[in-house]
Amino acid sequence: MSILQNKIDFLMLVKVCNANPNGDPLNGNRPRTTYAGFGEISDVCIKRKIRNRLQDMGENLFVQSADRSLDECTSLNERASKNITSFSSNEDYARQACEKWIDVRTFGQVFAFKKGNKKEPVSVGVRGPVSIHQAVSCSPIDINSMQITKSVNSEPSEGKSSDTMGTKHFVEFGLYKVKGSINVQLAEKTGFTTEDADKLKEALRTLFINDASSARPDGSMEVVKLFWWVHNNKIGQYSAAKVHNSISINLKDTVLIPSAVTDYEITVHPLEGLNPEIIEGI
């Protein structure tokens, strides 16, 4: 395995159709939006999906969802104590964590736990090389709401209880942009390799496999395209902003409200000496 030597930028287009890509718990679980009405998906949500895909691909994860835990650990503290039993310094602790878990050497992690059963605290911070922006839709989105009821009793009762009312919210259609970068200097510190970058690319390409739920029915969210730039040096031939802005996505002149990806003109503006690999989503 070889440590990453070339800066990488990426941009992913995600289609949402009649799904709630990321509900806001402070707003009745409605899909997240900006004040201008554009849809949002938090970077935390995207990283969770990437972790799930990496786990499906057989990788070891430190931050595992409770319903996907493979080692029966019930907390991060327990997982850390179980896997790192001795270390000589904070640097040694960070090195062991990065070697053990791909998500630590990818996204970083803060370890603030007790050292096993002893009283000495562990306070170690790892900065990960992969940064991901929150996703934002290319156009303002329309959110529909649907009233739902429950037709069975949750608790025993003498008669039929009143139906419990609820509400489901979903985005009719949205095309979201997910931007990200991989920093070589931080990759060198965490041991993030070119092989890890390839695994991240595959996780992004297949992001919504095994991710279906009642809020996101299977097929309602899809990776349309993934643009992947590999620079010829460590710091990058261009800034990440210039690279991401080289992809323009505009509504066609005849379209007022988008309902399909084909309603947009997607244009790649060439940067001298830096061409993206364009990958179709699964």
VOKE-147143 format. One record per residue (C-alpha): residue number from 1; residue in one letter; x, y, z. Coordinates in steps of 0.1 Angstrom, whole numbers, plus 2048, in hexadecimal, padded with zeros to 3 digits. Layout:
N
+-----+------+-----+-----+-----+
|  nr | rest |  xx |  yy |  zz |
+-----+------+-----+-----+-----+
| NUM |    a |   X |   Y |   Z |
...
+-----+------+-----+-----+-----+
This chain:
282
+-----+------+-----+-----+-----+
|  nr | rest |  xx |  yy |  zz |
+-----+------+-----+-----+-----+
|   1 |    m | 800 | 800 | 800 |
|   2 |    s | 80C | 823 | 7F8 |
|   3 |    i | 804 | 843 | 80B |
|   4 |    l | 7F1 | 85C | 7F6 |
|   5 |    q | 808 | 874 | 7E4 |
|   6 |    n | 7F0 | 888 | 7CE |
|   7 |    k | 7D4 | 89F | 7DA |
|   8 |    i | 7B1 | 894 | 7D0 |
|   9 |    d | 791 | 8A8 | 7CC |
|  10 |    f | 76F | 899 | 7C4 |
|  11 |    l | 74C | 8A4 | 7BD |
|  12 |    m | 72E | 88D | 7BD |
|  13 |    l | 70B | 893 | 7AF |
|  14 |    v | 6EE | 882 | 7C2 |
|  15 |    k | 6CA | 87F | 7B6 |
|  16 |    v | 6AE | 87F | 7CF |
|  17 |    c | 68B | 875 | 7C4 |
|  18 |    n | 66E | 873 | 7DD |
|  19 |    a | 685 | 86D | 7FB |
|  20 |    n | 691 | 87E | 81A |
|  21 |    p | 6B7 | 87F | 815 |
|  22 |    n | 6BF | 88E | 838 |
|  23 |    g | 6A3 | 898 | 850 |
|  24 |    d | 6A8 | 8B5 | 869 |
|  25 |    p | 69F | 8A9 | 88C |
|  26 |    l | 699 | 8CE | 897 |
|  27 |    n | 680 | 8D3 | 87B |
|  28 |    g | 669 | 8B5 | 87D |
|  29 |    n | 681 | 8A0 | 869 |
|  30 |    r | 67A | 8B4 | 84A |
|  31 |    p | 695 | 8B2 | 82F |
|  32 |    r | 6B1 | 8CB | 837 |
|  33 |    t | 6AF | 8EB | 823 |
|  34 |    t | 6C2 | 90D | 822 |
|  35 |    y | 6AF | 92D | 828 |
|  36 |    a | 6AE | 931 | 802 |
|  37 |    g | 69C | 910 | 7FE |
|  38 |    f | 6B9 | 8FB | 7F1 |
|  39 |    g | 6BB | 8D8 | 7FF |
|  40 |    e | 6D8 | 8CD | 816 |
|  41 |    i | 6E7 | 8AC | 821 |
|  42 |    s | 6FF | 8AF | 83F |
|  43 |    d | 723 | 8A4 | 83C |
|  44 |    v | 71D | 88E | 85A |
|  45 |    c | 701 | 87C | 848 |
|  46 |    i | 717 | 876 | 829 |
|  47 |    k | 734 | 869 | 83E |
|  48 |    r | 71D | 851 | 850 |
|  49 |    k | 713 | 843 | 82E |
|  50 |    i | 737 | 840 | 823 |
|  51 |    r | 740 | 82E | 843 |
|  52 |    n | 723 | 815 | 83D |
|  53 |    r | 72F | 80E | 81A |
|  54 |    l | 753 | 809 | 826 |
|  55 |    q | 746 | 7F1 | 840 |
|  56 |    d | 732 | 7DE | 825 |
|  57 |    m | 753 | 7DC | 812 |
|  58 |    g | 763 | 7CA | 82F |
|  59 |    e | 776 | 7E7 | 83F |
|  60 |    n | 77B | 7EC | 864 |
|  61 |    l | 769 | 80A | 872 |
|  62 |    f | 76D | 81C | 893 |
|  63 |    v | 74C | 82F | 891 |
|  64 |    q | 732 | 814 | 88B |
|  65 |    s | 70C | 819 | 88C |
|  66 |    a | 6FC | 807 | 8A9 |
|  67 |    d | 6E7 | 7F2 | 891 |
|  68 |    r | 706 | 7E9 | 87C |
|  69 |    s | 71F | 7E2 | 898 |
|  70 |    l | 734 | 7C3 | 890 |
|  71 |    d | 748 | 7C0 | 8B1 |
|  72 |    e | 72C | 7C2 | 8CB |
|  73 |    c | 73C | 7E2 | 8D9 |
|  74 |    t | 721 | 7FA | 8E7 |
|  75 |    s | 736 | 81A | 8E7 |
|  76 |    l | 754 | 82A | 8D6 |
|  77 |    n | 766 | 828 | 8F8 |
|  78 |    e | 761 | 803 | 8FA |
|  79 |    r | 76D | 7FE | 8D6 |
|  80 |    a | 78C | 813 | 8DB |
|  81 |    s | 795 | 802 | 8FC |
|  82 |    k | 790 | 7E0 | 8ED |
|  83 |    n | 7A6 | 7E6 | 8CF |
|  84 |    i | 7C2 | 7FD | 8DC |
|  85 |    t | 7CD | 7ED | 8FD |
|  86 |    s | 7EF | 7FD | 900 |
|  87 |    f | 801 | 81B | 8F1 |
|  88 |    s | 820 | 82E | 8F9 |
|  89 |    s | 814 | 851 | 8EF |
|  90 |    n | 7F7 | 864 | 8E0 |
|  91 |    e | 809 | 861 | 8BE |
|  92 |    d | 80B | 83C | 8C2 |
|  93 |    y | 7E6 | 83A | 8CB |
|  94 |    a | 7DD | 84E | 8AC |
|  95 |    r | 7F3 | 838 | 896 |
|  96 |    q | 7E3 | 818 | 8A3 |
|  97 |    a | 7C0 | 827 | 89E |
|  98 |    c | 7C8 | 831 | 87A |
|  99 |    e | 7D6 | 80F | 872 |
| 100 |    k | 7B8 | 7FD | 881 |
| 101 |    w | 79B | 812 | 874 |
| 102 |    i | 797 | 820 | 851 |
| 103 |    d | 77E | 83B | 85B |
| 104 |    v | 797 | 849 | 875 |
| 105 |    r | 7B3 | 84C | 85B |
| 106 |    t | 799 | 85A | 842 |
| 107 |    f | 784 | 873 | 856 |
| 108 |    g | 797 | 876 | 876 |
| 109 |    q | 78A | 871 | 899 |
| 110 |    v | 78B | 87F | 8BD |
| 111 |    f | 794 | 865 | 8D7 |
| 112 |    a | 78B | 872 | 8FA |
| 113 |    f | 787 | 853 | 90F |
| 114 |    k | 794 | 841 | 92D |
| 115 |    k | 7B2 | 82B | 928 |
| 116 |    g | 7A3 | 808 | 92C |
| 117 |    n | 799 | 803 | 951 |
| 118 |    k | 7B3 | 81C | 95D |
| 119 |    k | 7AE | 840 | 967 |
| 120 |    e | 7C6 | 850 | 94D |
| 121 |    p | 7B2 | 862 | 933 |
| 122 |    v | 7B8 | 85E | 90E |
| 123 |    s | 7B5 | 87F | 8FB |
| 124 |    v | 7C0 | 87B | 8D7 |
| 125 |    g | 7B5 | 88D | 8B8 |
| 126 |    v | 7BB | 881 | 895 |
| 127 |    r | 7B5 | 898 | 877 |
| 128 |    g | 7A9 | 885 | 859 |
| 129 |    p | 7B3 | 88D | 835 |
| 130 |    v | 790 | 88A | 826 |
| 131 |    s | 77A | 8A8 | 829 |
| 132 |    i | 756 | 8A9 | 81C |
| 133 |    h | 73F | 8C7 | 818 |
| 134 |    q | 71A | 8C5 | 820 |
| 135 |    a | 707 | 8BD | 800 |
| 136 |    v | 6F1 | 8D9 | 7F1 |
| 137 |    s | 6D7 | 8D5 | 7D6 |
| 138 |    c | 6DD | 8E6 | 7B4 |
| 139 |    s | 6BA | 8F6 | 7B5 |
| 140 |    p | 6A1 | 8FE | 7D1 |
| 141 |    i | 68D | 8DE | 7DA |
| 142 |    d | 668 | 8D8 | 7E0 |
| 143 |    i | 65F | 8C4 | 800 |
| 144 |    n | 63F | 8B0 | 802 |
| 145 |    s | 630 | 8A4 | 822 |
| 146 |    m | 619 | 886 | 827 |
| 147 |    q | 603 | 87E | 845 |
| 148 |    i | 606 | 85A | 851 |
| 149 |    t | 5F2 | 846 | 86A |
| 150 |    k | 5F7 | 826 | 87F |
| 151 |    s | 5DD | 80B | 87C |
| 152 |    v | 5E7 | 7F5 | 89A |
| 153 |    n | 5E9 | 7FA | 8BF |
| 154 |    s | 60B | 7FD | 8CE |
| 155 |    e | 5FF | 7F4 | 8F1 |
| 156 |    p | 5E2 | 7DD | 8FC |
| 157 |    s | 5C1 | 7EE | 900 |
| 158 |    e | 59C | 7E6 | 901 |
| 159 |    g | 595 | 7F5 | 8DF |
| 160 |    k | 5A5 | 802 | 8C1 |
| 161 |    s | 5BA | 821 | 8CA |
| 162 |    s | 5B9 | 841 | 8B6 |
| 163 |    d | 5D0 | 840 | 898 |
| 164 |    t | 5F1 | 851 | 89E |
| 165 |    m | 5F7 | 86D | 885 |
| 166 |    g | 61A | 873 | 877 |
| 167 |    t | 62A | 885 | 85A |
| 168 |    k | 644 | 87A | 840 |
| 169 |    h | 657 | 894 | 82D |
| 170 |    f | 669 | 88F | 80C |
| 171 |    v | 67B | 8A1 | 7F0 |
| 172 |    e | 669 | 89D | 7CE |
| 173 |    f | 689 | 8A1 | 7BB |
| 174 |    g | 6AB | 8AF | 7C2 |
| 175 |    l | 6CE | 8AE | 7B3 |
| 176 |    y | 6E8 | 8B2 | 7CE |
| 177 |    k | 70D | 8BA | 7CC |
| 178 |    v | 725 | 8AA | 7E4 |
| 179 |    k | 748 | 8B9 | 7E5 |
| 180 |    g | 767 | 8AB | 7F5 |
| 181 |    s | 78D | 8AA | 7F6 |
| 182 |    i | 7AA | 894 | 802 |
| 183 |    n | 7C8 | 8A6 | 812 |
| 184 |    v | 7E9 | 895 | 80C |
| 185 |    q | 7FB | 8A4 | 82A |
| 186 |    l | 7E1 | 896 | 842 |
| 187 |    a | 7E0 | 875 | 82F |
| 188 |    e | 805 | 871 | 836 |
| 189 |    k | 7FE | 875 | 85B |
| 190 |    t | 7E1 | 85C | 85D |
| 191 |    g | 7EF | 843 | 844 |
| 192 |    f | 7D3 | 848 | 82B |
| 193 |    t | 7DD | 836 | 80C |
| 194 |    t | 7D5 | 836 | 7E7 |
| 195 |    e | 7C3 | 816 | 7ED |
| 196 |    d | 7AE | 827 | 807 |
| 197 |    a | 7A6 | 843 | 7EE |
| 198 |    d | 79A | 828 | 7D5 |
| 199 |    k | 784 | 819 | 7F0 |
| 200 |    l | 775 | 83C | 7F8 |
| 201 |    k | 76E | 841 | 7D3 |
| 202 |    e | 75C | 81F | 7D1 |
| 203 |    a | 748 | 828 | 7F0 |
| 204 |    l | 73D | 849 | 7E1 |
| 205 |    r | 734 | 838 | 7C0 |
| 206 |    t | 71E | 81F | 7D2 |
| 207 |    l | 713 | 836 | 7EE |
| 208 |    f | 6EE | 82C | 7F1 |
| 209 |    i | 6F2 | 807 | 7EE |
| 210 |    n | 6E3 | 7F6 | 80D |
| 211 |    d | 6D6 | 818 | 819 |
| 212 |    a | 6B0 | 815 | 814 |
| 213 |    s | 698 | 81F | 82F |
| 214 |    s | 674 | 82B | 830 |
| 215 |    a | 680 | 84F | 82B |
| 216 |    r | 697 | 844 | 80F |
| 217 |    p | 687 | 827 | 7FB |
| 218 |    d | 69F | 813 | 7E6 |
| 219 |    g | 6A7 | 825 | 7C6 |
| 220 |    s | 69B | 847 | 7D2 |
| 221 |    m | 6BF | 853 | 7D7 |
| 222 |    e | 6D9 | 84E | 7BC |
| 223 |    v | 6FD | 858 | 7B5 |
| 224 |    v | 6FB | 867 | 792 |
| 225 |    k | 720 | 870 | 78C |
| 226 |    l | 740 | 872 | 7A0 |
| 227 |    f | 75B | 88A | 794 |
| 228 |    w | 77E | 880 | 7A1 |
| 229 |    w | 79D | 896 | 79C |
| 230 |    v | 7C0 | 88A | 7A4 |
| 231 |    h | 7D9 | 8A6 | 7A5 |
| 232 |    n | 7FE | 8A1 | 79B |
| 233 |    n | 80C | 8AD | 7BC |
| 234 |    k | 805 | 8AE | 7E1 |
| 235 |    i | 7F5 | 8D0 | 7E5 |
| 236 |    g | 7E1 | 8D0 | 7C5 |
| 237 |    q | 7E4 | 8E1 | 7A3 |
| 238 |    y | 7C5 | 8F7 | 7AB |
| 239 |    s | 7B2 | 8FF | 7CA |
| 240 |    a | 796 | 8E8 | 7D4 |
| 241 |    a | 77D | 905 | 7CE |
| 242 |    k | 789 | 909 | 7AA |
| 243 |    v | 787 | 8E4 | 7A4 |
| 244 |    h | 764 | 8E0 | 7B1 |
| 245 |    n | 759 | 8FF | 79E |
| 246 |    s | 765 | 8F0 | 77E |
| 247 |    i | 744 | 8DC | 77D |
| 248 |    s | 727 | 8F2 | 776 |
| 249 |    i | 703 | 8E6 | 779 |
| 250 |    n | 6E8 | 8FC | 76B |
| 251 |    l | 6C3 | 8F8 | 763 |
| 252 |    k | 6BB | 8F6 | 73E |
| 253 |    d | 6AA | 916 | 730 |
| 254 |    t | 689 | 904 | 72B |
| 255 |    v | 687 | 8F6 | 74E |
| 256 |    l | 677 | 909 | 76B |
| 257 |    i | 674 | 8ED | 785 |
| 258 |    p | 68C | 8D0 | 781 |
| 259 |    s | 67E | 8AC | 784 |
| 260 |    a | 69B | 898 | 775 |
| 261 |    v | 6C1 | 89A | 771 |
| 262 |    t | 6BC | 8A0 | 74C |
| 263 |    d | 6AD | 8C2 | 755 |
| 264 |    y | 6D0 | 8CE | 75C |
| 265 |    e | 6EE | 8D6 | 747 |
| 266 |    i | 70D | 8C7 | 757 |
| 267 |    t | 72C | 8D6 | 74A |
| 268 |    v | 751 | 8CE | 751 |
| 269 |    h | 767 | 8EC | 74D |
| 270 |    p | 78A | 8DF | 746 |
| 271 |    l | 7A7 | 8E9 | 75C |
| 272 |    e | 7C9 | 8E8 | 74B |
| 273 |    g | 7DB | 8C8 | 755 |
| 274 |    l | 7C0 | 8BB | 76B |
| 275 |    n | 7A3 | 8A6 | 75D |
| 276 |    p | 789 | 894 | 773 |
| 277 |    e | 782 | 870 | 772 |
| 278 |    i | 75C | 86E | 76C |
| 279 |    i | 74C | 850 | 77D |
| 280 |    e | 728 | 846 | 779 |
| 281 |    g | 716 | 83C | 799 |
| 282 |    i | 709 | 819 | 79D |
+-----+------+-----+-----+-----+
